[in-house]
Amino acid sequence: MSDPRNFLLNTDYPTDMLVGRIIDSTLVKHADNMSDSVYLTIPHGLSYAPLVVGLYTDIADFSVYYKIGSSPQFYFAVLHGYTNRISCTVESDSTNVYINLLNFDTERQFYYRVSMLAPDGAGETPLLSPNLRQNLYIDTDRKIMNIHLSKYDVYNIVNNTLNLTIPHNLGYIPMALCWTSTDRVRQMGNENAIGVSGVDAYYEVDESNLYISVTDYSHSNIGIHYRIYK
């Protein structure tokens, strides 16, 4: 068989452009406080800040995993209450992907899979180095998520709340992904976990609309990316 990397795929359906992946693991020691996190800086070689999503776990075969930005809970005696057992957040800018790992449990290996998507208006994407391509292939025996709606806008909402209602008219509850961007890009809802000061952002979707609510107390401008899939 000819090398599949010598072929091009052309489709009239809008699909996410997956421009790179980071699949790796890191040993993370027990943390006594929030400042004991492991902070990874990984150059991506792109000319823009990619939209980052992903999964992580402390189990090598990913038999149980968590969406980046969400965390399993356990009882932490030091705090006399429940808190995140492990956590992972990820951001990007035009140079790097930043992964933050925190472990209040015993020392353990963290495994993470981060996908980088091209944002709207990204332009040409350079051929990534082999360690970021991670053997990327498109397998058309599997379903590909088609983008129904995708948009990026910048808003000035300092000391105010922006509420957006975006009709999708699909008649069912679709999958949606949203991101905010200031100096970096991160999935919406992760701002407080990452420590982005002064931003509260949430979204939800029903059979008719995508609803986005963003409050910004400290930035002159904030970017909002959203994608609705069908």
N, C-alpha and C positions, 0 to 999 in steps of 0.2 A: 504493500500500500504506500502511496506517496505520503510525504510528510504533511499532516493536516495543517501545519502552520503556514503552508504555502497557499492556502485557499482563503478566499474572502467570503463573508456572509453579507448578503444584501437583503434587507427586508423593508417593506413599506410600513411596517408597524413600528411605532416609537417604543424603543426598549431602553433600559438603563445601559449606559456604557460603563462597564466594569473595567477600570483602568489599572487596577492593581490590588494585591492582597498581601496581608502580613499574617503569616501562620507561624507561631513560635510559642515558646514557653519560657518562664522565668521563675526562679526560686524566690519566694517572698517570705521573709521572717515575720515572727509575731510582732504586732504593733501595740504599743502602749498608749498611743494617742494618734490623732489625725496626721501629725507631721512625720510619722514613721512610714509613709507610703514609699513605694518604689516608682520612680518617674523615668519613663523611657522616651527618648527623642530619636525618631527614625526618619532620616531624609527620604523623600519620595521621588524627587527628580522631576516633578511636574512644574508647569509654569503657573499654576493656580492652586487654590485650596480645595481639595476634593471633599465631597460629602462622604462622611465616614459612618459606617454601621458595623455591627459585629456581634459575636458571641464570645463567652469565656466560661471557664469551669476550673475546678481543681481535680477533675477526674480525666485521666489521659485519653480514654476512648470517647469522651463527650456523651456518655450514656445519660448524664444529667448536666444541663448547661443553663446559662442565664444570658439574657440579652444585656449587652453592654449598657450600663446605666441603671440596671436593676440589681438587687442584692438579696440573697437569702438571709434570714434573721436567726439569731440565737441569743440565749440569755448570757449576758456579759457581767460577771460578778463585780468587776471593778466599777462599773456604772450602775450596778443594782437595777438592771433593767435589760430590755431587749434592744439590740442594735444590729447593724450589718455584720454578718460573719465574715464575708469577703466582699470586695467591690472592685469594679473596673470601670473607668471612664475613658473616653477617647475624644480628642480634638484634632484639628488640623489647621495649618496656615499654608501659605504659598511655598513653604520650604520643607516642613516636617509634619509627621504625624506624632502626636503626643499621647502616650498611654500611661495612665495612673493606676497603680495596683495597691490595694490596702487589705491587710489581713489581720483581723483581731483574734483569729483562731491560732492553732499551733502552726509552726513552720511547714510550708507546703509549696508544691509546684503549681503555678498558674499556667493554664493553657488558653491561648486567645487566637481568634480568627477575625481579623479586621478587613473589611472590604471597602475599597475606595471607588466612589461613583463620580463621574464627570458632572459638574453643575451646569445649569443652563448657560449658554454663551461661552463655554470654556474654550472653544476653538480647537486647534489641532492638539492631539495628545502624542507626546514622544513615545518611542518604544522604550519600555521600562527595562531596567536591569533584571537579569534572571531571578534574583532573590525576591523581587516584588511581583514579577509575573506569576510566580508560583505555579507554573504549568497550566496557565489559563486556557481553557478550551470552551467552546460552546457545543453542547450536546443537544441536538434538536429532537432527540427521543424524549427529552424532558420538557415540561412546560416552561415557557419564558414569560416573565411578568411584563405585560404591555402597559405602557404609561398612558393613562387616560387624560390626565391634566398635569402640567408641570409649569411652575412659574417661580421667578425670583424678583423681589422688589426690596427697595431700601426705604425705611420709614424714619421720620424724626418724631419720636413720641416721648421725649424726656419728661419725667414726672407725670406721666399719663398712661392710660391703658388703651391699647388698640384691640378691637374685636373685629375679626373678619369672618364672614360667612361666604363660603365658596360652593355654589351649587355644582353637583356632579351628575345628577339626573340618571343614575344607573339603576335605581329601583331596588338596590340591595346595599348592604354595608360593605364597602370595599376596604382593601388595605390602603393605608396612607402613611407616609413618612414626612416629617417636618424637621427643619433645622433652623437655628438662629446663627447669625454671624456678626461679630464685632471685630476684634483683631484676629479671632480664630473662629472656626466653624465647629459646632457640636450639635448632636441631636436635641431637638426641643424637649424640655422637661428635665434635662441633665444639668442645667445651669447651676443650681444650688449645690449639687453633689460635686461639681468640678470647682466651685468657688468663684464663679463669675458674679461679681458684685453688682447688685441692683437690678437683676433681670429675673422676672418670673414669667414663665411661658408654658402654655398647655395647649393641647389640641384633642379633639374627639371627632368622630365621624358617625353619621347615621345613614339611613337609606336615601337621603336627599342631598345632604350638605357635609362639607368639612368645616369645622368651627375652630378658629385659632384665637387665643387670647394672650397678649404679650404686654407686660408692664415693665417699663424701663425707667429707672431712677438716675442713671449715671452716664449714659452714652448719648452723644449728639445724634448718631445714626445707628440703626440696627437693621441688618438684612434678614429677610425671612424667605426661606426656600420651602416649597411644598411639592409633593408628588402624590397623585392618586393613581392607583393601579387597577386594572380590570382583568 
